[in-house]
Amino acid sequence: MFYRLANLFTDVPQLKEQVKRRAYLDVILKGIPFQQQATHRYLYTRTFLRAGDYLGLLVRLTVISGLILLAAPF
C-alpha cells in the first residue's frame, strides 16, 4: 500500500507498470490523424489509453465525482 502511494509522486522500483493493448479503445485513436502535426496528441492519447494507471484513475475519479454530484443538493 505504501509503495502505491509513494508511486504517485516518484518512481518505485518494486512496482512495475504493465502496458496492455486495449483494442476496443482503438476507435478513439482513429479520430486522431497519424501525421507529423498531431504526433504529440496521438502518442499522449495512446499512452493514456494503454497505461492502466491513468485510465483507471480517470474512471475511478469520474465515478466518485458522479456519486458526489448525485448526493449533492441542487
C-alpha positions as CSV (number, residue, x, y, z in Angstrom):
1,M,0.0,0.0,0.0
2,F,2.8,2.4,0.9
3,Y,4.6,1.7,-2.4
4,R,1.5,2.6,-4.4
5,L,1.1,5.8,-2.5
6,A,4.7,6.7,-3.0
7,N,4.5,5.7,-6.7
8,L,2.0,8.6,-7.2
9,F,4.9,11.0,-6.6
10,T,8.1,9.2,-7.6
11,D,9.2,6.0,-9.4
12,V,9.2,3.0,-7.2
13,P,11.4,0.1,-8.5
14,Q,9.3,-2.6,-6.7
15,L,6.2,-1.6,-8.8
16,K,6.3,-2.4,-12.5
17,E,3.6,-0.9,-14.6
18,Q,2.2,-3.2,-17.3
19,V,1.2,-1.7,-20.6
20,K,-1.6,-3.5,-22.4
21,R,-3.2,-3.1,-25.7
22,R,-6.9,-2.3,-25.4
23,A,-8.2,-3.0,-28.9
24,Y,-11.7,-1.8,-28.0
25,L,-10.3,1.7,-27.4
26,D,-8.6,2.0,-30.8
27,V,-11.8,3.7,-32.1
28,I,-10.6,6.8,-30.2
29,L,-7.2,6.7,-31.9
30,K,-8.8,6.6,-35.4
31,G,-10.1,10.1,-34.8
32,I,-6.6,11.4,-34.4
33,P,-4.7,11.7,-37.7
34,F,-1.4,9.9,-38.0
35,Q,0.5,12.9,-39.2
36,Q,3.5,14.9,-38.0
37,Q,1.3,17.8,-36.8
38,A,-0.6,15.5,-34.5
39,T,2.3,13.4,-33.2
40,H,2.1,14.5,-29.6
41,R,-1.6,14.2,-29.3
42,Y,-1.5,10.8,-30.9
43,L,1.3,9.5,-28.6
44,Y,-0.2,11.0,-25.4
45,T,-3.6,9.6,-26.2
46,R,-2.1,6.1,-26.9
47,T,-0.1,6.2,-23.7
48,F,-3.1,7.3,-21.7
49,L,-5.3,4.5,-23.1
50,R,-2.6,1.8,-22.7
51,A,-1.3,2.5,-19.3
52,G,-3.6,1.1,-16.7
53,D,-2.8,3.7,-14.1
54,Y,-4.0,6.8,-16.0
55,L,-7.2,5.2,-17.4
56,G,-8.1,3.5,-14.2
57,L,-7.6,6.8,-12.3
58,L,-9.8,8.7,-14.7
59,V,-12.6,6.1,-14.4
60,R,-12.4,6.0,-10.6
61,L,-12.5,9.8,-10.2
62,T,-15.3,10.1,-12.7
63,V,-17.4,7.6,-10.8
64,I,-16.6,9.2,-7.4
65,S,-17.4,12.7,-8.7
66,G,-20.6,11.4,-10.3
67,L,-21.7,9.9,-6.9
68,I,-20.9,13.2,-5.2
69,L,-23.0,15.1,-7.7
70,L,-25.9,12.8,-7.2
71,A,-25.7,13.2,-3.4
72,A,-25.3,17.0,-3.5
73,P,-28.4,19.1,-3.2
74,F,-29.2,21.4,-6.1
